[in-house]
Amino acid sequence: MSEAIAATAPKPKVPFWTKLAYGFGSVAYGVKDGGLKYFLLLFYAQVVGMDARLVSLAIFIALISDAVSDPVVGYWSDNFRSKWGRRHPFMYAAAVPVAVSYYFIWNPPEGWSDQQLFWYIVVLAVVIRTFITVYETPSAALAPELTDDYDERSSILSFRYFFGWTGGNAMTVILFTFIFPAFVTAAIVNGQFNPDAYAFFGLVGSSVMFAAIMISALGTHSYIPHLRKAPPKRQLTLGKIFREIFETVASRSFFALFSASLLGYTASGLAAGLTFYFSTYYWGFSPEQIGAVTLGVFLSAFIGGFLAPIVTKKIGKKRGAIIVGLIAFIGSPMPIFLRLIDVLPENGTPEIFWIILITNTIDVGLIVCYQILAASMMADLVEQGEVKTGNRSEGLFFAAATFMRKFGEGFGIVVAGFVLSAVGLAAGSQQGEVSDETLWRLGAVYVPVILGIWLTMITIIGLYRIDRSKHEETLQELASRREAAQTE
C-alpha cells in the first residue's frame, strides 16, 4: 500500500493560525513579483537609461531557466525525504539566496555599459527566479496537503493570494508614499527617477522577503507530522522521471488550465510592466496620487479574498472563473479605451483621479478572485493525478502553477518592452516630455493586445472538466482503494 493512498483519509478543518502562517509566506513572492513586474523595466530603461529591448531580452533569457528549474524542484520536493518532511527543507534553504539576489538587482554597478548590465540582469534574474521557485513551489504545494475539501481549498488559497497581493502592494505604497518623496533632490524633482531610491527599496524589500519566508516556514513547521510522506524509494532514471511527470500532468483539464493561466499571466505581466508608464505619462499622476491608487489594491485583495470562497460555494470554480474573468478582463482596459475616444475628463482634474482609483480597485479585486479560483482548480487536479499514478504530486502541479505565473508575467514584461519601443517612448523620458501622439499610440496598441489575450484565455479555460461532483467522485475512488488495500 503506497503512502499516498494510505493518506487519503478525510482531514479536519484547517486552523485559522495555520492558514495565516501558510498565507503569509506569499508576501515574499508578492514583493519579488511587484518589484520585477512593475519597476524593473522602468528602473533600468528610464532611470539607468538602458535600451528597453535589452532589458526585456534579459528578462526573457532568465525565463528560459524556469522551464528547467520549476518541474525539477516540484518533482524533487514530492519525493524528498527528511525529518522535516518534503517541503520545509526547501523553504528554509531559499530564504538567504532570495533576499541577497533581490537586493543586488536594484543596486547595479555604476559606469557599466548596456551590454554589461544586460548580463548583470540575466544572472541575477536567473538566481532570483530559481530560488523563489525553491521556496514558492513547495510552500504553495502545502494547500492540497492541508485539506482535500473542495470549498476549504479556496478558503486556504484566499489567505495566500491576499498576502501575496497585499505584501507586494505594501512595498509599492511605501515606495510612492515614503521612499520616492524622500529622494527628491534639487537635480531630481521626482524621486521616481532617482537610482538611490531603488537601492533603498532593494534593501527594504529583501529584508521583508527573508522575514516572510522564515515566518511562514516556522509557522507551519509544527504541522509537518500531519503532511503527506514521500513515496517509497525506487530506482529512478532521467527517462523514468520525465515519464512520471508527463503521466501525472497529462490530462485535458491540466492542459486547459495551464494554457489559459499562461495567457492570463502574460496579460498580467504586460499590464504590470506598463502600469506606471500609464500612471506617470498617460494619466499624469504625481507619485502621491500613484501611491493612493496603489493603496486601493489593499481593498482589492479583501474583495478578491472575500468573493472567491463564496463564488466557489454558489456557482463552482470553473463557472465562477469564467464569469468573474469576463467582467474583470473586459473592464480592465476600459478607461484607456475611453481616453482614446476622448470621453474622459482631462488629466489634472480630481474626476480623472477618482475614476482611475475606483475602477482599478474593483477590477483588481475581481482579478484576485479569478486567480484564487484558478489556483484552487489546480489543487483539485492533485487527486486526479493520484488516481492515475498512485502517488501524490502536489509539488509537480504547483511547480506548473509557479512556472506559468513566472514565465507568463515575465514574458508579458518582455512584450511591454517591445511595445514601448514600437510606440516610440524614448528611454530616459521624464514626465511631461512624451508627446500626445506617442501616448495615443501606446493606448491604441495596448487595448486590443491585452483584450485579445484575456478573451482567448477565457475561451480555453472552458475546456477544464473538474467540478464539485467530479472531485467528490475522485475522492471516493481513492477512499475505495485505501479500503481495498487495508483488507489485503
N, C-alpha and C positions, 0 to 999 in steps of 0.2 A: 504494500500500500504506500503510495507516494505521500510525502509531507503535504503536498499541495491539496490532495483530495481529503486527507485527514483534517485539514484546517478549514474546511468549508462550513463548519457549524455556524449557526447564526451568532452574531456578535451583539453585545449590549450597546446601547446608545452611547455615542462618544461624549465624554465630559466636556463642559464648556472650556475649562482651562487647557485641555489637550487641543481642542480646536484653535484656541487662541495662540498657543505656542506654535502649532503647525502653521497657522496662517501668517504669524509674524515673520517667519523666515523669508517670505516672499518680498519683504522690504528690500533685501539685498538685490534681488532681481529687478525690483522696481527702480531702485536708484541707478543700477547699471543701465537698465533699459531706457529710463528717462534721459540720462546723460548722453548715451550714444545715439539714441533716436533723435532727440530734439536739439542737441547742442554741438555734437561732434562735427558735423558738416559746416554749421555756422561758424564754429570756432576756428577750424583750420582754413576755411575758404574766406571768411570775411575779417577775421581778427589776425590770424597768422599770415593770410594772403596767398595761400596755395590755390592752384587751379582746382575748381570744384570737381572736375572729372577725375583728377588724380586721387583726391580724397575718396571719391566713390569707388574707384577701381581698387584702392587699398582695402576698403571695406568688403568689396566683392571677393577678393582673394582670400580674406580671412574667413568668409562664409564657407568656402570650399572645405576647410578643415572640419566644419561641423558635420559634414556628410560622413566623416570617419569617426570623429570623437563621440557623437551622440549615440549611435547604436552600440558602439563598443562599451561606453560607460553604462548604458541601460542593461545590456546583456550581462556585463560583469557584476553589476550590483544585484541582479536577480540571482546570480549563482555564487555570490561571495559568502564566505563563512568566517565568522569571528565571534568572540564573546560579546561583542556589541551588535550582533545581528548583521543583516545585509546592507542596511542603508547608512547608519550613523558614522562608520569609519570614513566614508566618502565626504559626508557633510563636514566633519571636523577637519579633514585634510585640505579642504578647499579654502578655508577662511583666510589664511595669510596670503596665498598667491592671488586670490581675487582682489584683496584690498591693495596690495602693493602694485599690481599691474594697472589697476584703475587710477591710482594716484599719478603714476608716471605718464599715462596717456594725456593728461591735462597739463603736464609740465614738460613740453618738448624742448630739446636743446636750442639755444639761440644761435643764429647765424648759419643754420643748416640750409642747404638747397632744397628745392621741391623734391628732387629725387631721393635725397637722404631722408627727408621727413616722410616720404611715401613708404619707405621700408620700415621706418620707425613705427608708423601707424600699423602696418601689416603685422609686424612681430607682436606688438602689444595687443592688438585686436585679437590675434590668434590665441594668445595666452589668456586674455580675459574670457573669451568665448569658451575655451576649453575648460577652464576651472569653474566657470559659472555652470557649465554642464555637469562637472563632477559634483557640485553641490545641488543644483536645481533638480536634476533628473531623479536621483534617489530621494530627495526631500519631497518632491511633488508626488512620487510614486507611493508615498505613505497613505494617500487618500483612499484608494480602493482596498488597502490593507486594514485601515481603521474600521471600515464598515462595508457591507455588501448591500445595504439598503438603498433602493432606487432614489428615494427622496432625501435621505440623510447625506448622500454624496454631494448633492447640490448645496446643502447647508454647509458642509465642511469646506467645499471649494469656494463658497461665498466669502468665508474668512480669508482664504488665501488671496483671492483676487481683490478683496477690499484692501488688504495690507499692501499688496503689490502696487495698486494704483495710488493709494494714499502715501506710501513711502516715497515713491518716485516723485509724486506731485509735491510733497512737502519740500523736497530738495529744490524743486523748480520755484516754488513760492519763496523760499529762503533766498534763492539767487536774485530774483527780481525785487524782493522787498527789502533785503538787507545787504547782500553781497554787492550787487551791481551799484546801488547808490553809494556804498562805502568806498568804491573805487573810481568815483568821478574825480577827475583832475582838471587843471586849467587847460591841458592839451587834449584830454579825452572827456568831452562833456556828457557822454553816455557810457556809463560803466560797462554796458553790454559789449563794448568793443575794447575793453582793457584786458590784456592777457593775464595780468596779475589776479584779476577776479576769478578766472578759470583755474589758476593754480591753487587758490584758496579753496575753491569749490572741490577740486580733486582731493584735497586733504580732508575736508569735512565728509565728502561722500564716501571715501574709502574707510573712514572710521565707522560710519553708520553701517556700511555693508558688513564689516567684520563683526560688529556688535550683533546685528540681526541674525547672522549665521550661527554664532555661538549661542545666543539666547534661545533660538529655535531648537538647535541640536540638544542643548542641555534640558530644555523644557519638555522635550518628547523622549528623553533618554530613559526615563522610568517605564515607558510603555514598551520598551524593546522585548521583554518576555512575552508580550501578547501579540507580537507581529509574526508574520509568516517566516518559516525557516527555508533555507536554501534546499533545492532538490538533492537527492543522493549524488555522491561523486560518481562521475562516469568518464570514460575515455573520450576526449574531445579533439577533433581536428579542425582546422580552419574551415574546411568544406562543410563539416557537420554543423559547426556553429552557424554558418550562414544559411544552411538548410533549415535549422531550427528557427532562426529569425524569420525567414520567409514563411515557413509553415505557420508560425504564430500570428503574423500580421496579414496573411493572405486571405482577405475577405472583402466582399463588396462594400460593406459598411465602413471598414477601416479605410479603404482607398477613397471612398466618397468623402469621409470626414477629413482625411489627410489632405486631399487635393483642395477641398473647399477652404480649410483652415490656412493652407499655404497661400491661397489667393487673398484671403481675408487679412492675413498678417502683412502681405505685400502692400495692400492698400493702406493698412495702418502705418507701415513704415514710410510710405510715400507721404501720407498726411502729416506724420510726425516730423519728417525731415523738412517739410515746408511750413509747419505751423508758425514758427516765429518769424519766418520770412513774410507770411501773410500778416501776422500781428504787427510787425515792425514797419514793413514797407507798404503793404496793401491797405491796412486799416489805419496806419499812422499812430498806433498806440504808444504811450510812454511806457517805460519799464514798470512804473507803478500800476498802470492800467493792465498791462500784461500779467502782472502778479495777481491782480484782482480777478481776472478771467481764469487764471490758473487755480486760484483759490476755490473757484466754483467746482472744480473737479473733486474736491473733498465731498461735496454734496452728491456729485455724480456717483462716487463709489458707494455711498449709502443707498442711493436709488437702485443701482445695479445689484448690490448685495441683498437688498430687501426684496426686490422683484423676482430674482432667479428661483428661490425655493417655492414661491407662490405660483409662478408660471409652471414649474415642474409638476406641482400637485394638481393644478387646474386643467392644463391642456397638454402636458407632456413636454419632454425636452426638444424633440425634433420639431414639432409643430410650433412650439414657443420660439425656437431659434429662427425659424423662417419668418414668423410674423414680426417678432421684435427686430430681427435683422433688416427686413424690408423698410420698416419705419425709420430705423436709425440710419441706414446707409443711403436712403434717398434724401433724408433730411440733412445729412452732414454737409454736402457741398452747396446746399440751397442758398445760404447768404452770399456766397461768392457768385453764384449764378444770378441772383437778384441784383448784385452790384454791376455785373456785366451788362444787364439790360437797363441799368440806371434807374432803379425804383427804390433804392435805399437812401436814407439821409446822408448828407455829406460827412466826410471824415472830420473829426474835431468836435462834433456835436455830442451832447450827452446821449441822444437817442441811439446813435450807432453803437456806442459802447454797451448800452443795456441790451440791445438786440443781440449782439455777439455773445455777451455774458450769459443770457438766458438760454439762447438756442444751443450754445456749446455745452452748458451744464446738463440740459435734458438729453441731448444727443449722446454725450459721453456716458451718461448713466445707462442708456439703452445698449450701448456698445459693451459696457461692462457686464450687463445682464446676459447678452449674447455670448460673450466669452466664457462666462461661468457655465452656461448651458452646454456649450461645445466641449469644455473640459470634462464635465460630468458625463457627457456622451462617450468620451474617450475612456473614462473609468469603467463604463458598462461593457466595453469591449474585452476587458480582462477575463471575465468568466467565459466569454465565447472562445477566447484563445485557450483557456484551461480545458474546456471540453475537447478541443482538437488535439492538444499535446499532453495533457495530464500535468502540466507544470504551470505555476503562477509566474507571470511575466509582466508585472506592473512596471518594472523599470524599463522594459523594452517599449511598452506602449507610451509611457511618459517621456522616454527618450525621443520618440517620434513627435510628441507634442512639443518638447523643448526645441527640437530641430526645426519644425515648421514655424515656430514662433520666432526663433533667432534668424533663420535663413530668410523667412518671408519679410520680416521687418527690416533686416539688413539689406535685402535686395530692393525693398521699397525705397530705402535711403539712397541706394545706388541710382535708381530711377530718378529720384528727386534731384540728384546732382546733374544728371543729363538734361532734365527739364530746365533747370536754371541756366545751363549753358545754351540750350536751344532757344530760350526766350531772350537771351542776351543780358541777363542780370550779372554785371561785372563783379569779379572778386574785389573785396575791399570797399564796396559801395556803402556809404553812410546813409542813415535815414534822411529822406528828402532829396537824395541825389538820383533816385531811379525815376525814369520818365513814365508818364501816364500810359504811353503806348506799350512799354515793356511790362508794366503791371497788368494791363488788359490782356496781353498775350499770355502772361502767367496764369491768370484765371481761366482763359479760354482753352488752354491746354489741359489744365488740371481737372476741371469739372468732368469732361467726358471720359478721361482716362480712369479716374478713380471710380466714377459711377459704373463704368463698364466692368471693371474688376469685381466690384461688390455684387452686382447683379448676376454675374457669372457664378460667383461663389454660392449665392442663394440657390441657384438652379441646381448645382452639383450636390449640395447638402440634402436635397430631396431624395437622393439615392440611398441614404442611410436607412437601415431597416430595423434597428433595435428600439422597441418601445417598452413600456412597463410590462405588458403581458409576456413579451419575448424574453425579457430579463428574468422574470419570475420563473418561466419555463426552464431557462438555463440553470438557475439556482436549484430547482427541483431535480433536474437531471444530475447535477453534481452531488446533491444530497443522496440520491439513489445509489450513485456509485460508491459513496462513502459507506452507506449501509451494507451494500453488497460486499465491499472489501472487509468490513468488520466481521461478517459471518463466515468468511473463508478460513 
